Amino acid sequence: ELASILLQNSMDTELLYDMSPYARIYKDGRVERLLGTETVPPSLDEKTGVQSKDVAISPDSAVSVRLYIPKAATDSLQKLPVLVYFHGGGFIIESAQSPTYHNYLNALVAEANIIAISVDYRRAPEHPLPAAYDDSWTTLKWVASHSTRNGPEDWLNSHANLKKVFMAGDSAGANIINNMGIRLGEEKLNGIEFRGGIMVHPYFWGDEPLPLETTEPKKRSLIRDLWRAASPTTPGCDDPLMNPATDPRLSSFNVNRVLICVAEKDIFRQRGWYYKEVLSESGWSGVVEVMEAPGEDHIFHLSNPSCDNAAKMMKKL
């Protein structure tokens, strides 16, 4: 009996994926998130004058958003452009309540004078893909439901210009934008116009390394494991969801201006440049440009928002 208890205990603690320093996933289904677990409440931010609040947007409250608006805008009749933001974290860590994203969106909303909608999609592995994509799509439909000014959220009814909607996201959030752009080509959302997509350090990969991409087995297997943990039924990293070059639907990407931000030292740098190439050659008729930050690594603008390159990127956005 003791032996079977010990065996059970050792199985409970057996790792399925060790993706340190991000997360560990155990065979018994337990998830240990090592990063991105801290949260902050919505607030009126003293420094920027940006106001935020959390809103559940699906009937079962599985999907929520954090809305941001410049405080001055709430007393004005001016209609502001809207940014739908998808956070990063490999679909596994981070949230819309994370201080990293909360502080970043306060700054971006103040700088650009916009309304932002930060999507708190369900995360893997408890909710494997396509949950994050489906929740993001649910959010876009919810935003569109305000086009006749009688949607469920007053800030959007009163202050949003839905003819000027943008999407932005970093890492896995940039991957989500690719998925949303293709869905918009297949399924029209009425009353809303998407003017641009901003993909920051996009989380794309492939089974075979691109020229200049790392061939180091340990680094490549970490990314492969992260992807498998998020999408257990995936055929691999050449899955069209992870490698858009393999997706025959790419030409239907229905956002006609795209900015891709890459960082010189980022492991995903080549994938950002490659996305520009495959999107341009797919038959898609839009305009795409790349902005590269010299000497910087993955999501440097979130970890070091006051550096020169982060300030340049903020101005570009």
Long-range contacts (C-beta under 8 A, 24 or more apart in sequence): 16-229, 17-225, 17-226, 17-228, 17-229, 19-90, 19-92, 19-222, 19-225, 19-226, 19-229, 22-89, 22-90, 22-92, 22-93, 22-226, 23-92, 23-93, 23-229, 25-125, 25-229, 29-125, 31-92, 31-125, 31-126, 33-92, 33-93, 34-93, 35-89, 35-93, 35-94, 36-89, 36-93, 36-94, 36-95, 36-98, 36-100, 37-93, 38-98, 38-99, 39-95, 39-97, 39-98, 39-99, 40-97, 40-98, 40-99, 40-102, 41-97, 42-66, 42-102, 44-71, 45-106, 47-106, 48-106, 48-107, 48-109, 48-110, 49-110, 50-105, 50-106, 50-109, 50-110, 52-102, 52-105, 52-106, 53-155, 54-97, 54-120, 55-153, 57-138, 57-139, 57-142, 57-152, 58-135, 58-138, 62-122, 62-135, 63-119, 63-120, 63-121, 63-122, 63-135, 63-138, 63-139, 64-96, 64-120, 65-96, 65-117, 65-118, 65-119, 65-120, 65-139, 65-142, 66-96, 66-97, 66-102, 66-105, 66-117, 66-118, 66-120, 67-115, 67-116, 67-117, 67-118, 67-153, 67-155, 67-156, 68-105, 68-106, 68-109, 68-115, 68-116, 68-117, 68-118, 69-109, 69-115, 69-155, 69-159, 70-109, 70-110, 70-113, 73-113, 73-115, 73-159, 74-155, 74-159, 76-159, 78-159, 79-159, 79-160, 79-161, 80-113, 80-114, 80-115, 80-159, 80-160, 80-161, 81-112, 81-114, 81-115, 81-161, 81-164, 81-165, 81-166, 81-195, 82-114, 82-115, 82-116, 82-117, 82-143, 82-156, 82-160, 82-161, 82-162, 82-164, 82-165, 82-166, 83-108, 83-109, 83-112, 83-114, 83-115, 83-116, 83-117, 83-165, 83-166, 83-167, 83-168, 84-116, 84-117, 84-119, 84-139, 84-140, 84-143, 84-165, 84-166, 84-167, 84-168, 85-116, 85-117, 85-118, 85-119, 85-167, 85-168, 85-169, 85-173, 86-119, 86-121, 86-136, 86-167, 86-168, 86-169, 86-172, 86-173, 86-174, 86-176, 86-177, 87-118, 87-119, 87-169, 87-170, 87-172, 87-173, 88-169, 88-170, 88-171, 88-172, 88-173, 88-174, 88-201, 88-203, 88-299, 89-123, 89-171, 89-172, 90-171, 90-172, 90-203, 90-226, 90-227, 90-229, 90-230, 91-123, 91-124, 91-129, 91-132, 91-172, 91-230, 91-231, 92-123, 92-124, 92-125, 92-226, 92-229, 92-230, 93-123, 95-120, 95-123, 96-120, 100-302, 100-303, 101-302, 103-305, 104-301, 104-302, 104-305, 107-305, 107-314, 108-314, 108-317, 111-314, 111-315, 112-317, 114-166, 115-155, 115-156, 115-159, 115-160, 117-143, 121-176, 124-229, 124-230, 124-231, 125-229, 125-230, 125-232, 128-230, 128-231, 128-232, 128-233, 129-230, 129-231, 129-234, 129-241, 132-172, 132-176, 132-230, 133-176, 133-179, 133-180, 133-183, 133-241, 136-176, 136-179, 136-180, 137-180, 137-183, 140-180, 140-184, 140-189, 140-192, 141-189, 143-192, 144-189, 144-190, 144-191, 144-192, 147-190, 147-191, 147-192, 148-191, 162-191, 162-192, 162-193, 163-192, 163-193, 164-193, 164-195, 165-192, 165-193, 165-194, 165-195, 166-194, 166-195, 166-196, 166-197, 166-198, 167-194, 167-196, 167-197, 167-198, 167-255, 168-197, 168-198, 168-199, 168-200, 168-317, 169-198, 169-199, 169-200, 170-200, 170-201, 170-299, 170-302, 171-200, 171-201, 171-202, 171-203, 171-268, 171-298, 171-299, 172-203, 172-230, 173-200, 174-199, 174-200, 174-201, 174-202, 174-203, 174-260, 175-202, 175-203, 175-204, 175-241, 175-242, 177-202, 177-255, 178-202, 178-204, 178-244, 178-253, 178-275, 179-241, 181-253, 181-254, 181-255, 182-247, 182-249, 182-250, 182-252, 182-253, 182-254, 184-253, 184-254, 184-255, 185-249, 185-252, 185-253, 185-254, 186-249, 186-252, 194-254, 194-255, 195-255, 195-257, 196-255, 196-257, 196-258, 196-259, 197-255, 197-257, 197-258, 197-259, 198-258, 198-259, 198-261, 198-317, 199-258, 199-259, 199-260, 199-261, 199-272, 199-275, 200-261, 200-299, 200-301, 200-313, 201-261, 201-262, 201-263, 201-266, 201-268, 201-272, 201-298, 201-299, 202-260, 202-268, 202-271, 202-272, 202-275, 203-242, 203-268, 204-242, 204-243, 204-244, 204-268, 204-271, 204-272, 204-274, 204-275, 205-237, 205-242, 205-243, 205-268, 205-271, 206-237, 206-238, 206-242, 206-243, 206-245, 206-246, 206-271, 207-236, 207-237, 207-238, 207-243, 210-270, 210-271, 210-274, 211-270, 212-270, 213-267, 213-270, 213-271, 214-267, 219-267, 223-267, 244-275, 244-278, 244-279, 245-274, 245-278, 250-278, 250-279, 250-282, 250-284, 251-282, 251-283, 251-284, 252-284, 253-279, 253-282, 253-284, 253-286, 255-286, 256-285, 256-286, 256-287, 257-286, 257-287, 257-288, 258-286, 258-287, 258-288, 258-289, 259-288, 259-289, 259-290, 259-291, 259-316, 259-317, 260-288, 260-289, 260-290, 260-291, 261-290, 261-291, 261-292, 261-293, 261-313, 261-316, 262-290, 262-291, 262-292, 262-293, 263-292, 263-293, 263-296, 263-297, 263-298, 263-300, 264-292, 264-293, 264-294, 264-295, 264-296, 265-295, 265-296, 265-297, 266-296, 266-297, 266-298, 267-298, 268-298, 291-316
